[in-house]
Amino acid sequence: MQKPHWTRRSSKYLVESPFMRLRADEIELPDGTIVPEYFIRESAGFVIAFAVTPEDRIVAVRQYRYGSDDIHLELPAGMVDDGEDPLACVKRELSEETGYESAAWEFVGAYYAEPVRSAAKAHVFFAAGARRTREPKLDPTEALEVEQIAVADFREMLKDGRIDHGHTLTAGYRVLDYLGRL
């Protein structure tokens, strides 16, 4: 398939905050059709940490999410700050959210989280030998509990729907495949 040429005729920012940048573009499609408001969410992306303890248990968080008004079981994750390296970000996020750290990190891969509306990528990392070294340091909007889950239990949770957070599903299956543990 050849990439079609869409022309951005104008842009305006509707939201500019540390947590979200949302713009509305007016675009022209190759056939001349004008789309007056095509919304794009700008982001430097985010990271997901699949951290395993020396006892072969996955570090996870049970976290309240305002958008769904529900509690979800997730892998630790967070937004990449502008100019921040994803590896530095994932180390920071794991430590801040859970108090765990690791000296052995591997990049597993990246994927577009929502290519229809954003160029942001999710960067997935595996951390071996994760140990709790300090107390978590949560942001004001973070309400979570840290858990350790056996790999076999985690795999079952992915399959049966107890894990229902899309990025944890994607990263979980991807890392288990990477490790040959599906």
Summary of the structure (lengths in Angstrom):
residues: 182
radius of gyration: 18.6
end to end distance: 32.9
largest distance: 59.9
contacts: 514
relative contact order: 0.18
helix: 20%
strand: 43%
